[in-house]
Amino acid sequence: MVHPHKLRKGLFLAGAITVLAGLFLSLASLRIVHATSSQSLSPHSSNRGTLLLLRHALAPGVGDPPQFRLGDCTTQRNLNNAGRAQSRAIGEALLATDYIPTRIWTSQWCRATETAELIAQTLRDAGHDVEVEDLPSLNSTFRDRAHANEQNQALRSFIQALGPEAGPYLMVAHQVTITDLTRQWPNSGHGVWLDLSGNPESEWSIAPADTTQLTAPTFP
């Protein structure tokens, strides 16, 4: 016959082992749930296959002066103070939307380059490592319509070659460049979203991008 004291001791140990085992399983399940949640909420995962194509910020005037020279900002239309403030606000809007581009390309025109640099600097100030790269196919064809189709094809091919999984992306261009590519006519500092996740040989899904109330794109 088992002594009552030994029986109680054995039952206590068995109960303790059961409680500890349950606690271990609970902790393990918590770790699994946390890992799954972290994966589903990984930064920018829903935006990776997206390109934001922007028109440069506010720059008074139309087209370019007759004495325009590439690389010499004194001969070009440039951002005014409102345009610079608008560029920084776009950067803040991207941060608020959690749209952090992995690559930023810009037209070589000074007003586009400054827009891109001010956006990038706002992102860098928030701790994001982003750089701006020139992309000649984003340049304005306002005064060079003879080569507009050729340049549009070059830009289209460049975008088609982008890997959706390596995004999201940002480009800063001109109204004429954006209109030639997308048939959209954005105001200064605004643009269009392009969905790159489909067949690269087919037309992209496009949605307008209002940077004063920027939200994640919803494609048709």
N, C-alpha and C positions, 0 to 999 in steps of 0.2 A: 504493500500500500504506500502511495506517495505521500510524504509529509505535507500538510497544508501549507507550511511556510515555503517549502520548495516549489509547490504548485503555483502559489501566488507569484513567486519570483520568476518562474518560467513564463507565466502569462504576461507579466510586466515586460520582460525582455521581448517577447513575441510582439506585444503591442508597440513597443518602442521601435522595433525594426520595421513594422508596418508603417508607422508614422513617418520615419525617416525615408523609407522607400517612396512613400507618397509625396513627401516634400521634394525629393530628388527629381521625381518625374514632373512635378509642377514647375520646378526651376528649369528643367530641360525644355519643357513645352514653352515657357516664357521666352527662352533664348531663341527657340525656333520661330515663334511668332514675331519677335523683334527683328530677326534676320529677314523674314519674309516682308515685313513692313518696310524695313530700310530699303530693300531691293525695289519694292513697288514705288517708293517715293524718291528714288535716286534722282539727283538734280538734273533737270533739263531733259529727262528721258522722253517726255511727250513732245519736245520741240526739236529733236535731233534732225529729223528729215525736213526741216523748214528753213527757208531763206527769206530774210527781210530785206527787200530792195527799196531803198529810200532815195527821195530827191534831196539834194543838199538843202541846208537851212536858209533862212531869209537872207537874200543878197539883192539890194536895190538894183533895178534896171532890167533890161531884156537882152539876151544874147551876150555878145562880147564886144569890147571896143575895137575899132579898126586896127589899133596898134598892138592887139593881143599877141603875146609871146608865151609859149609854154614854159613854165618854170620861173617866170617873172611876174610875181603877184601885183607889182605896181602897174602892169598893163592889163589887168583883168578886173572883172567884177568880183567883189569880195563880200564876205559876211559883214553885216553891221552889228552893233551891240545886241540888237534884238535877235539876230541870227545866232550869235554866240551863246546867248542865254537859252535860245531854243535848242541848240545842240546839246548843251549840258542837261536840259530838261529831258531830252530824248534818252540820254544815258540813265538818268534817274528812273524814267519810265521802264526801261529795259530791266533795271535792277528790281523794280517793284513787281514786274511781271515774271521775274526769274528767267528771263531770256538772255542768257550770257553767251554771246557768239564765240565759237572756237576760232573762227577766222573772220577778219574784217578786210574788205577790199574797197578801194576808192578810185574814182576818176582822178586823173592827174591835174584837173583844174583846181585852182587854189581854194575856191569856195567849197568844193566837195572834200578836198583833203582836210581843210580846217574843220569842217563838220565831223568827219570821221575821227580826227585826232581828239577833238573835244569830247566826243562820245566815249572813245577809248580811254581817255584820261579819267573820266568819271567812273568808268568800270574799274580802272586800275586803283583809283583812290579807295574803292570798296574792297580791294584785295584780289581782284581778278587779273590774271596775266594775259593781256590781249595786246596784239600789235596790229598796225595798219599797213597794208600792202597796196601798192599801185596796181591797177588793172586797166591797161589802155582801152580795152573794149568797152569800158564804162564811160569813156570820154564823151563830151558833147559833140553831136554832129549837126548842131544848129546852123553852122556856117559851111558845112561840108556834106551836104546831102548826097553828093555824087558817090560817096563811100559809105553811106548810111547802111545800106543793105548788107554789104560785106562785113561791116563792123557788128551789125546785129547778129549775123550768122556766127561770128567768132564768139560773141558773148553767149549766145544760145548753146554753142558747143561746149564752152567752158562750164556753164551751169549744168548741162547734161552729164558732164564727167564727174561732178561732185558726188562723193559717197554720202548718202543720206545718214548713215550711222555715225559719221564723223562730225555732223553739225551740232548745233544750229549755226547758221551763217548770217552775215550782214554785209550788204553792199551799199555804197553811197554813190549816186549817179546824178543824172539830170532828167528833167521832164521829158525831153525829146528821146533820150535813151530808153527810159521806162516805157514811154508810149509806143515806140517802135517794137519793143519786146512783148508787151502785155496788152496793148490797146487801152491802157488806163492812163488817166491824166491827173497825177497827184499834185497837190499844192506843195509849196516849199516846206521841207521838214516832215513830209508825210510820204507814204509809199504803198507798197503792196506786199502781201505775204505770198510766197510760192511754196506749194507742197511738192517736195522732191521725192516722196516715198513711193510714187507709182512707177510706171514704165518710163524710163528716161527718154524714150523715143516718141512718146505721146505728149500732147499738150498738158501743161501743168494746171492743177487746180489753183485758182487765184482768189485772194480775199483782200479787200481794202485794209490798209493799216493807218488808222488815225492816231498819231502819237500823242495827242492831247488826252486821250482816254484809251490807252493801249491795253489790250487784253489778248489772251492767247487766241490764235486764229481759229476760226471755224470755217472749214472748207465745204463747198457744196458737194 
